[in-house]
């Protein structure tokens, strides 16, 4: 199963339009948003892909969180405060916005931890856990924005720049 990973979209709808196109081309089966959606219109754009969308709220989502919850519910998306634990394709996944929201040490059995907040790329292994943040996607500099793809079978992560 291939998932798309994105965070910190910060209502940059022009970038989200490109992200949706990239995820469509990559044929992602699910999307994880690591928070800082900022406005409900962003969720409408992701809904065009017609794949399950799961995510957490970030620190910049507090002002509009009620509307974000309503829109996510209307669109059949699953958003909640971090941290979130779930299982897909036999992999145990932890999603947080700020990496400091993750428990230390990481719980045994977590295969993949996804986070946003820092706007910096992170791709590291800690014991058997892959920790991944694709980095900046809401910036103004073409070619410096990125989203992620994670293959849950091989547990490999990749960046797609735009």
N, CA, C and O of each residue as an XYZ file, in Angstrom:
648
protein
N       0.841     -1.174      0.000
C       0.000      0.000      0.000
C       0.889      1.242      0.000
O       1.839      1.342      0.777
N       0.570      2.169     -0.869
C       1.323      3.418     -0.974
C       0.478      4.558     -0.419
O      -0.652      4.781     -0.855
N       1.049      5.284      0.563
C       0.336      6.420      1.145
C       1.054      7.712      0.791
O       2.275      7.746      0.639
N       0.269      8.771      0.663
C       0.810     10.113      0.488
C       0.900     10.782      1.838
O      -0.011     10.669      2.658
N       1.997     11.479      2.072
C       2.214     12.160      3.351
C       2.417     13.645      3.082
O       3.256     14.033      2.269
N       1.639     14.466      3.774
C       1.710     15.910      3.601
C       1.397     16.564      4.942
O       0.667     16.009      5.763
N       1.947     17.723      5.145
C       1.643     18.501      6.345
C       1.972     19.957      6.104
O       2.645     20.313      5.136
N       1.487     20.782      6.996
C       1.817     22.213      6.948
C       1.429     22.845      5.613
O       2.208     23.594      5.024
N       0.220     22.539      5.141
C      -0.246     23.129      3.880
C      -0.604     24.604      4.053
O      -0.568     25.365      3.086
N      -0.947     25.009      5.262
C      -1.164     26.425      5.603
C      -2.005     27.186      4.589
O      -1.692     28.324      4.240
N      -3.071     26.555      4.121
C      -4.031     27.218      3.231
C      -3.398     27.702      1.926
O      -3.932     28.609      1.287
N      -2.293     27.127      1.527
C      -1.676     27.488      0.237
C      -2.341     26.658     -0.853
O      -1.782     25.665     -1.319
N      -3.543     27.074     -1.256
C      -4.363     26.275     -2.163
C      -3.699     26.035     -3.515
O      -3.931     25.000     -4.139
N      -2.883     26.967     -3.971
C      -2.184     26.717     -5.245
C      -1.199     25.559     -5.104
O      -1.058     24.760     -6.030
N      -0.521     25.454     -3.972
C       0.383     24.323     -3.739
C      -0.412     23.036     -3.525
O      -0.009     21.970     -3.990
N      -1.542     23.135     -2.822
C      -2.358     21.944     -2.589
C      -2.875     21.397     -3.917
O      -2.968     20.182     -4.091
N      -3.203     22.258     -4.830
C      -3.627     21.805     -6.162
C      -2.534     20.947     -6.811
O      -2.822     19.902     -7.394
N      -1.306     21.388     -6.708
C      -0.184     20.620     -7.257
C       0.020     19.318     -6.482
O       0.317     18.285     -7.082
N      -0.133     19.357     -5.173
C       0.015     18.164     -4.336
C      -1.024     17.113     -4.717
O      -0.705     15.930     -4.835
N      -2.254     17.547     -4.906
C      -3.321     16.630     -5.301
C      -2.967     15.978     -6.644
O      -3.173     14.778     -6.824
N      -2.445     16.756     -7.570
C      -2.039     16.193     -8.868
C      -0.910     15.178     -8.695
O      -0.940     14.112     -9.311
N       0.082     15.496     -7.869
C       1.191     14.566     -7.635
C       0.707     13.264     -7.002
O       1.122     12.180     -7.413
N      -0.168     13.368     -6.004
C      -0.688     12.162     -5.360
C      -1.538     11.347     -6.338
O      -1.524     10.117     -6.303
N      -2.269     12.031     -7.201
C      -3.049     11.319     -8.213
C      -2.154     10.562     -9.178
O      -2.416      9.404     -9.501
N      -1.094     11.222     -9.640
C      -0.143     10.580    -10.558
C       0.548      9.398     -9.884
O       0.826      8.390    -10.534
N       0.825      9.515     -8.593
C       1.507      8.448     -7.852
C       0.539      7.332     -7.443
O       0.967      6.294     -6.938
N      -0.736      7.539     -7.657
C      -1.783      6.558     -7.326
C      -1.738      6.139     -5.852
O      -1.767      4.954     -5.518
N      -1.665      7.163     -4.981
C      -1.675      6.845     -3.552
C      -3.018      6.232     -3.196
O      -4.051      6.559     -3.781
N      -2.975      5.336     -2.221
C      -4.196      4.659     -1.786
C      -4.818      5.319     -0.567
O      -5.998      5.125     -0.276
N      -4.013      6.100      0.141
C      -4.476      6.851      1.305
C      -3.575      8.058      1.478
O      -2.460      8.102      0.958
N      -4.080      9.043      2.222
C      -3.312     10.254      2.503
C      -3.292     10.479      4.010
O      -4.308     10.326      4.688
N      -2.117     10.845      4.522
C      -1.981     11.276      5.914
C      -1.551     12.731      5.896
O      -0.551     13.090      5.273
N      -2.326     13.574      6.593
C      -1.984     14.992      6.743
C      -1.521     15.184      8.177
O      -2.249     14.870      9.118
N      -0.299     15.703      8.345
C       0.298     15.830      9.677
C      -0.001     17.170     10.366
O       0.686     17.548     11.315
N      -1.019     17.877      9.892
C      -1.481     19.067     10.593
C      -1.062     20.382      9.985
O      -0.218     20.437      9.092
N      -1.674     21.451     10.491
C      -1.601     22.806      9.957
C      -2.239     22.870      8.571
O      -1.634     23.296      7.587
N      -3.487     22.424      8.550
C      -4.330     22.504      7.359
C      -4.707     23.967      7.165
O      -4.607     24.502      6.061
N      -5.128     24.592      8.216
C      -5.463     25.992      8.399
C      -6.878     26.359      7.958
O      -7.586     27.021      8.716
N      -7.319     25.956      6.762
C      -8.658     26.313      6.284
C      -9.365     25.097      5.676
O      -8.715     24.248      5.064
N     -10.699     25.005      5.842
C     -11.459     23.877      5.310
C     -11.349     23.684      3.794
O     -11.478     22.556      3.317
N     -11.119     24.736      3.040
C     -11.019     24.614      1.575
C      -9.916     23.645      1.158
O     -10.010     23.019      0.103
N      -8.882     23.518      1.971
C      -7.782     22.587      1.679
C      -8.317     21.150      1.657
O      -7.932     20.353      0.802
N      -9.199     20.826      2.595
C      -9.755     19.472      2.652
C     -10.594     19.175      1.414
O     -10.579     18.053      0.907
N     -11.320     20.166      0.929
C     -12.099     20.002     -0.312
C     -11.195     19.580     -1.462
O     -11.566     18.721     -2.263
N     -10.017     20.177     -1.548
C      -9.099     19.826     -2.629
C      -8.637     18.377     -2.517
O      -8.597     17.667     -3.522
N      -8.290     17.928     -1.319
C      -7.850     16.549     -1.138
C      -8.982     15.552     -1.420
O      -8.721     14.427     -1.845
N     -10.223     15.953     -1.188
C     -11.369     15.071     -1.425
C     -11.487     14.676     -2.894
O     -12.060     13.632     -3.204
N     -10.965     15.478     -3.785
C     -11.039     15.155     -5.226
C     -10.336     13.852     -5.557
O     -10.654     13.229     -6.570
N      -9.390     13.422     -4.734
C      -8.656     12.185     -5.011
C      -9.479     10.930     -4.722
O      -9.151      9.844     -5.201
N     -10.539     11.081     -3.944
C     -11.422      9.960     -3.619
C     -10.677      8.784     -2.995
O     -10.928      7.625     -3.327
N      -9.755      9.104     -2.084
C      -9.066      8.094     -1.275
C      -9.245      8.495      0.185
O      -9.477      9.669      0.471
N      -9.142      7.544      1.114
C      -9.265      7.909      2.524
C      -8.190      8.916      2.942
O      -7.024      8.799      2.563
N      -8.608      9.896      3.724
C      -7.699     10.914      4.261
C      -7.809     10.880      5.774
O      -8.897     11.004      6.336
N      -6.677     10.711      6.422
C      -6.596     10.680      7.875
C      -5.564     11.715      8.293
O      -4.571     11.919      7.594
N      -5.787     12.365      9.417
C      -4.787     13.335      9.836
C      -4.944     13.780     11.268
O      -5.824     13.332     12.004
N      -4.054     14.681     11.630
C      -4.068     15.308     12.947
C      -4.137     16.817     12.757
O      -3.831     17.341     11.686
N      -4.542     17.496     13.806
C      -4.563     18.947     13.791
C      -3.224     19.473     14.274
O      -2.580     18.874     15.135
N      -2.812     20.604     13.707
C      -1.575     21.252     14.109
C      -1.836     22.501     14.917
O      -2.988     22.883     15.127
N      -0.785     23.132     15.367
C      -0.909     24.329     16.200
C      -1.578     25.495     15.475
O      -2.143     26.370     16.131
N      -1.531     25.536     14.152
C      -2.181     26.610     13.402
C      -3.613     26.271     13.007
O      -4.250     27.035     12.282
N      -4.120     25.151     13.469
C      -5.498     24.757     13.167
C      -6.477     25.142     14.263
O      -7.686     25.004     14.077
N      -5.989     25.618     15.395
C      -6.863     25.899     16.537
C      -7.923     26.953     16.220
O      -9.070     26.810     16.644
N      -7.569     27.994     15.494
C      -8.502     29.092     15.230
C      -9.721     28.633     14.434
O     -10.814     29.164     14.631
N      -9.561     27.675     13.555
C     -10.649     27.229     12.683
C     -10.965     25.747     12.880
O     -11.540     25.114     11.994
N     -10.595     25.192     14.033
C     -10.715     23.743     14.226
C     -12.159     23.254     14.157
O     -12.403     22.162     13.645
N     -13.111     24.020     14.649
C     -14.511     23.580     14.595
C     -14.945     23.418     13.147
O     -15.561     22.412     12.793
N     -14.633     24.385     12.316
C     -14.990     24.275     10.888
C     -14.207     23.157     10.207
O     -14.741     22.480      9.329
N     -12.953     22.954     10.596
C     -12.165     21.860     10.021
C     -12.788     20.503     10.370
O     -12.866     19.615      9.521
N     -13.225     20.350     11.615
C     -13.870     19.102     12.046
C     -15.154     18.883     11.245
O     -15.412     17.779     10.766
N     -15.949     19.931     11.105
C     -17.202     19.813     10.351
C     -16.948     19.436      8.897
O     -17.621     18.561      8.351
N     -15.985     20.093      8.274
C     -15.685     19.818      6.865
C     -15.116     18.417      6.687
O     -15.493     17.705      5.756
N     -14.213     18.023      7.572
C     -13.646     16.676      7.495
C     -14.755     15.641      7.625
O     -14.777     14.661      6.880
N     -15.670     15.846      8.557
C     -16.777     14.918      8.751
C     -17.669     14.871      7.511
O     -18.065     13.790      7.073
N     -17.982     16.013      6.954
C     -18.824     16.089      5.758
C     -18.196     15.332      4.590
O     -18.898     14.707      3.795
N     -16.867     15.394      4.494
C     -16.144     14.768      3.386
C     -15.751     13.317      3.683
O     -15.151     12.653      2.837
N     -16.083     12.827      4.872
C     -15.743     11.453      5.224
C     -14.281     11.265      5.583
O     -13.754     10.157      5.483
N     -13.619     12.342      6.003
C     -12.210     12.289      6.408
C     -12.124     12.095      7.916
O     -13.082     12.356      8.644
N     -10.982     11.640      8.369
C     -10.794     11.288      9.776
C      -9.651     12.122     10.362
O      -8.478     11.790     10.190
N     -10.007     13.208     11.056
C      -9.018     14.074     11.695
C      -9.277     14.124     13.195
O     -10.424     14.088     13.643
N      -8.198     14.206     13.961
C      -8.293     14.257     15.421
C      -7.029     14.916     15.969
O      -6.048     15.075     15.242
N      -7.047     15.298     17.239
C      -5.829     15.835     17.852
C      -4.743     14.758     17.915
O      -5.044     13.571     18.043
N      -3.485     15.180     17.825
C      -2.385     14.213     17.950
C      -2.157     13.856     19.413
O      -2.578     14.599     20.300
N      -1.513     12.757     19.674
C      -0.969     11.759     18.755
C      -2.055     10.770     18.320
O      -3.046     10.563     19.020
N      -1.844     10.169     17.156
C      -2.765      9.161     16.625
C      -1.992      7.900     16.326
O      -0.906      7.941     15.747
N      -2.555      6.788     16.723
C      -1.991      5.475     16.421
C      -3.016      4.696     15.619
O      -4.203      4.706     15.945
N      -2.568      4.026     14.581
C      -3.449      3.171     13.812
C      -2.622      2.140     13.067
O      -1.392      2.195     13.065
N      -3.302      1.207     12.439
C      -2.621      0.155     11.687
C      -3.171      0.109     10.271
O      -4.385      0.073     10.066
N      -2.271      0.111      9.299
C      -2.609     -0.073      7.889
C      -1.629     -1.086      7.331
O      -0.438     -1.038      7.642
N      -2.106     -1.980      6.532
C      -1.262     -2.967      5.843
C      -0.303     -3.673      6.796
O       0.833     -3.980      6.433
N      -0.767     -3.925      8.008
C       0.058     -4.622      8.985
C       1.147     -3.773      9.618
O       1.989     -4.295     10.350
N       1.144     -2.481      9.349
C       2.139     -1.561      9.930
C       1.502     -0.704     11.006
O       0.403     -0.179     10.829
N       2.203     -0.568     12.122
C       1.747      0.295     13.208
C       2.323      1.690     12.970
O       3.536      1.869     12.859
N       1.430      2.667     12.893
C       1.798      4.022     12.497
C       1.406      5.006     13.590
O       0.309      4.937     14.145
N       2.313      5.916     13.887
C       2.086      6.997     14.845
C       2.152      8.300     14.063
O       3.100      8.526     13.312
N       1.143      9.165     14.235
C       1.133     10.464     13.559
C       1.006     11.557     14.606
O       0.120     11.525     15.459
N       1.908     12.521     14.523
C       1.876     13.709     15.373
C       2.096     14.924     14.482
O       2.526     14.792     13.336
N       1.804     16.088     15.003
C       2.146     17.304     14.255
C       3.579     17.700     14.611
O       4.479     17.665     13.772
N       3.760     18.067     15.848
C       5.071     18.460     16.359
C       5.796     17.191     16.830
O       5.223     16.421     17.601
N       7.025     16.955     16.393
C       7.703     15.730     16.825
C       7.839     15.614     18.332
O       8.031     14.514     18.851
N       7.744     16.739     19.048
C       7.813     16.685     20.508
C       6.544     16.098     21.120
O       6.509     15.823     22.320
N       5.493     15.901     20.305
C       4.265     15.267     20.793
C       4.397     13.749     20.841
O       3.548     13.068     21.418
N       5.446     13.223     20.245
C       5.661     11.776     20.249
C       6.225     11.350     21.597
O       7.081     12.034     22.159
N       5.757     10.237     22.110
C       6.301      9.765     23.390
C       7.770      9.377     23.248
O       8.202      8.879     22.208
N       8.522      9.616     24.312
C       9.933      9.214     24.361
C      10.121      8.255     25.514
O       9.745      8.586     26.639
N      10.670      7.115     25.294
C      11.050      6.585     23.991
C       9.810      6.186     23.199
O       8.724      6.027     23.756
N       9.992      6.028     21.889
C       8.877      5.600     21.054
C       8.385      4.237     21.522
O       9.187      3.378     21.886
N       7.082      4.038     21.516
C       6.556      2.741     21.944
C       7.088      1.601     21.076
O       7.295      1.769     19.874
N       7.301      0.471     21.680
C       7.736     -0.712     20.957
C       6.660     -1.076     19.941
O       5.465     -1.008     20.231
N       7.095     -1.460     18.761
C       6.161     -1.919     17.746
C       5.714     -0.866     16.763
O       4.981     -1.183     15.826
N       6.131      0.393     16.941
C       5.781      1.432     15.969
C       6.711      1.251     14.763
O       7.933      1.321     14.894
N       6.119      1.019     13.598
C       6.902      0.851     12.370
C       7.225      2.185     11.712
O       8.296      2.358     11.130
N       6.282      3.134     11.809
C       6.402      4.395     11.082
C       5.866      5.522     11.945
O       4.755      5.442     12.467
N       6.669      6.584     12.093
C       6.206      7.798     12.752
C       6.251      8.920     11.730
O       7.279      9.158     11.097
N       5.125      9.609     11.573
C       5.025     10.729     10.642
C       4.795     12.006     11.435
O       4.041     12.021     12.408
N       5.451     13.072     11.008
C       5.229     14.365     11.658
C       5.420     15.492     10.668
O       5.931     15.297      9.566
N       5.002     16.666     11.081
C       5.183     17.904     10.317
C       5.825     18.932     11.226
O       6.803     18.648     11.917
N       5.254     20.146     11.215
C       5.582     21.247     12.114
C       6.906     21.941     11.809
O       6.946     23.171     11.773
N       7.964     21.219     11.592
C       9.281     21.828     11.446
C       9.528     22.389     10.050
O      10.416     23.221      9.868
N       8.763     21.949      9.075
C       8.950     22.309      7.661
C      10.306     21.828      7.142
O      10.790     22.313      6.119
N      10.910     20.886      7.841
C      12.217     20.351      7.440
C      12.113     18.862      7.149
O      11.436     18.116      7.857
N      12.788     18.457      6.108
C      12.818     17.049      5.735
C      13.490     16.241      6.841
O      14.513     16.637      7.399
N      12.880     15.095      7.137
C      13.464     14.169      8.112
C      13.183     12.755      7.617
O      12.045     12.387      7.328
N      14.229     11.998      7.532
C      14.117     10.611      7.067
C      15.181      9.828      7.826
O      16.345      9.790      7.428
N      14.767      9.213      8.911
C      15.751      8.500      9.733
C      15.127      7.240     10.316
O      13.906      7.091     10.377
N      15.976      6.370     10.728
C      15.534      5.145     11.399
C      16.022      5.200     12.836
O      17.180      5.511     13.115
N      15.106      4.889     13.732
C      15.450      4.768     15.151
C      15.026      3.355     15.539
O      13.840      3.047     15.663
N      16.030      2.516     15.724
C      15.777      1.090     15.926
C      14.999      0.575     14.722
O      15.496      0.656     13.598
N      13.805      0.053     14.922
C      13.027     -0.499     13.810
C      11.977      0.470     13.289
O      11.152      0.098     12.455
N      11.998      1.717     13.774
C      10.992      2.707     13.391
C      11.549      3.669     12.343
O      12.633      4.226     12.513
N      10.793      3.858     11.255
C      11.101      4.885     10.263
C      10.406      6.164     10.706
O       9.195      6.166     10.930
N      11.161      7.251     10.835
C      10.617      8.564     11.187
C      10.729      9.429      9.946
O      11.808      9.583      9.374
N       9.585     10.001      9.532
C       9.553     10.691      8.238
C       8.722     11.963      8.290
O       7.601     11.974      8.798
N       9.291     13.025      7.755
C       8.613     14.288      7.478
C       9.108     14.710      6.103
O      10.305     14.943      5.938
N       8.226     14.817      5.108
C       8.699     15.189      3.780
C       9.239     16.613      3.691
O       9.965     16.942      2.753
N       8.891     17.459      4.659
C       9.427     18.820      4.683
C       8.443     19.852      4.167
O       7.230     19.643      4.181
N       8.978     20.949      3.720
C       8.213     22.118      3.293
C       7.326     21.827      2.090
O       7.788     21.280      1.088
N       6.045     22.196      2.193
C       5.176     22.100      1.018
C       4.370     23.375      0.817
O       3.629     23.485     -0.160
N       4.498     24.328      1.711
C       3.714     25.556      1.617
C       4.567     26.758      1.243
O       4.122     27.901      1.349
N       5.784     26.497      0.809
C       6.690     27.594      0.484
C       6.408     28.226     -0.870
O       5.599     27.728     -1.653
N       7.075     29.304     -1.120
C       6.892     30.063     -2.343
C       7.918     29.702     -3.412
O       7.790     30.144     -4.554
N       8.923     28.917     -3.074
C      10.020     28.646     -3.994
C       9.799     27.338     -4.744
O       9.900     26.257     -4.164
N       9.498     27.441     -6.029
C       9.279     26.270     -6.867
C      10.504     25.373     -6.833
O      11.638     25.845     -6.910
N      10.261     24.073     -6.717
C      11.350     23.101     -6.680
C      11.877     22.828     -5.286
O      12.667     21.904     -5.097
N      11.450     23.622     -4.293
C      11.897     23.432     -2.915
C      10.800     22.863     -2.019
O      11.029     22.581     -0.844
N       9.607     22.700     -2.588
C       8.499     22.107     -1.852
C       8.512     20.603     -2.063
O       8.991     20.115     -3.087
N       7.983     19.869     -1.088
C       7.969     18.404     -1.213
C       6.818     17.803     -0.420
O       6.370     18.354      0.585
N       6.358     16.662     -0.903
C       5.440     15.794     -0.183
C       6.083     14.418     -0.157
O       7.111     14.195     -0.797
N       5.483     13.502      0.580
C       6.101     12.187      0.701
C       5.220     11.065      0.205
O       3.994     11.169      0.163
N       5.885      9.993     -0.167
C       5.238      8.722     -0.466
C       5.879      7.691      0.439
O       7.101      7.663      0.591
N       5.064      6.847      1.038
C       5.589      5.763      1.853
C       4.966      4.468      1.347
O       3.745      4.340      1.254
N       5.822      3.522      1.027
C       5.377      2.185      0.663
C       5.333      1.385      1.959
O       6.369      1.121      2.570
N       4.141      1.005      2.369
C       4.001      0.312      3.650
C       4.472     -1.134      3.600
O       4.713     -1.731      4.649
N       4.608     -1.711      2.415
C       5.115     -3.077      2.314
C       6.618     -3.089      2.584
O       7.100     -3.831      3.441
N       7.354     -2.256      1.840
C       8.810     -2.217      2.005
C       9.252     -1.271      3.116
O      10.410     -1.301      3.533
N       8.344     -0.439      3.593
C       8.620      0.613      4.565
C       9.743      1.540      4.079
O      10.674      1.873      4.813
N       9.611      1.932      2.830
C      10.509      2.914      2.218
C       9.746      4.208      1.991
O       8.566      4.189      1.639
N      10.425      5.337      2.196
C       9.819      6.641      2.025
C      10.572      7.423      0.955
O      11.792      7.324      0.828
N       9.824      8.192      0.201
C      10.376      8.984     -0.889
C       9.780     10.385     -0.846
O       8.686     10.595     -0.322
N      10.514     11.333     -1.404
C      10.021     12.697     -1.517
C       9.678     13.000     -2.967
O      10.377     12.563     -3.881
N       8.608     13.743     -3.175
C       8.257     14.264     -4.491
C       8.372     15.774     -4.388
O       7.637     16.413     -3.636
N       9.298     16.338     -5.149
C       9.497     17.799     -5.116
C       8.647     18.468     -6.179
O       8.372     17.900     -7.235
N       8.242     19.683     -5.872
C       7.489     20.467     -6.860
C       7.798     21.941     -6.703
O       7.262     22.767     -7.442
